[in-house]
Amino acid sequence: MKILFTGGGTGGHILPIIGIVREIRRLSPQKDLQFYYIGPKDDFGSILLSQEGIKIKTVLAGKVRRYMDWKTIFQNLTDVLLKIPIGIFQAFFYVFFLAPDLIFSKGGFGSIPGVISSWLLRVPIFLHESDVTPGLANRFISRFALEIFVSFPRTEYFPPKKMIQVGNPIRREILESSREKGREFFKLSGEKPVILILGGSQGAQRVNDKILEILAELLENFYVLHQCGEKNFPEVKAESKAILPEGLDKNYRLFPFLKEEELKQAYAVCDLIVSRAGSGSLFEIAAWGKPSILIPLPEAAQNHQVKNAYAYAEGGAAIVMEEANFTSHFFLEKLKYLFSRPEELERLQKAAREFSKPQAAKIIAAYIYSYLAGQ
C-alpha cells in the first residue's frame, strides 16, 4: 500500500501530514505500508518527514503573487511559464514509476505538480484545507479532488457535497503531558502564571519587537516561554540579554523553534498562549483547552489568518488583537486584566475545548485506510 503526500512546504503543511501518517500506522502496522512525499525543496520539512520514515522527492514549484510591481510580474511569468511546467514534468515521472494508490494533498502552491501529475495518471486525489478561506492553489486543486477535508464549519468556496469537516490534523503525541511535567521540564519554580508566545514555524518579528518592549515588566508578573523563530533568534537573544535586569532572566525561556517534546511540555505548563492565527496552532491550542490571545498576520494570503482568528474566537475561545491595535502596553494591561479575573480565563478555556477537534488526524487516517481497503 503506497500513499503519496504533497504540500506547500511550511510547518503548517508538514506537521499535519506527520499526524496523519502516525495514525495510519496505528491502524495498520503492516510492513508493506509505504509513505512518500513530493514537494518543493524545504530543509525544515525534509528533516521532519525523514524522521518519520517518509521518502521525499523534491520538484520545482511556482506560485502566483497577488501584489504587482515589475519584479513580481517577472517572477510570476517565470513561475507560470517555467517552474510549474518543469515541476509537473518532474512529478509526472515520479508518480508514474512510484504508482501510488492514493495522493493526499495538504495544499499550497508546492502541491500543484504532484496533484496535476496524479490526475493525469488517474491516481485518486484527496485534499485538506486548513483555513476558512482557501488559497489560489487549493481552489485550483479542489476541482481534481474526490473529497475535501476542511477545518472550519463555514469554509469558503468549495462545493458543500465535496466537503467533510474534521478540523486540522494534529499529532496525538503533543497532548501527552501534564502541568507538573511541564514545570519540571522547564525548571520553573514559584507560582507565577506561565505565558507561551508562539511565532509559528517562521517566527513573528513584529510580535517579538512588542514583547521585547515590555519584557522586563512581563517577567515581574509572569514566566514567559518565547518561540521567536530561527532567523530571529540571534537578534532577540542579544536584545533580551541587554535589556533584562539581573535576576529577571530566570523567568524567561527563549527558543528559536519548539521541537515536539518542548512544544508539548510548553502547552502543558502554560496558562495562556499568545499566537499568530495559523490553523495548526489554533487547533493545537483548542485541543489543550488553553486561553489565547491571537495576533493574526495581516499579510497572509486571502487574509486567511484574520478570518481564522475570528472564526475561532466567535464562540468565545480567544481574544483577537489585530496587529494595528497590538501595542505593547495595551497587551500587558490585557494580560493583567485576564489574570485578575479567573472566571474570564475559565470561559476562554471552556470555549476552546468546545471548539477542539483532536481526532482530526485519526478520522482522516481511517477514511484513507478504509478507501484503500475497499479498492
Secondary structure, DSSP 8 states (H G I E B T S, - for coil): -EEEEE--SSHHHHHHHHHHHHHHHHH---TT-EEEEEES--HHHHHHHHHTT-EEEE-------SS-SHHHHHHHHHIIIIIHHHHHHHHHHHHHHH--SEEEE--SGGGHHHHHHHHHTT--EEEEE-SSS--HHHHHHGGG-SEEEESSTT--SS-GGGEEE------GGGG---HHHHHHHHT--SS--EEEEE--TT--HHHHHHHHHTHHHHHHH-EEEEE--TTTHHHHHHHHHHH--TTGGGGEEEESS--HHHHHHHHHH-SEEEE---HHHHHHHHHHT--EEE---TTSGGGHHHHHHHHHHTTTS-EE--GGG--HHHHHHHHHHHHT-HHHHHHHHHHHHHH--TTHHHHHHHHHHHHHHT-
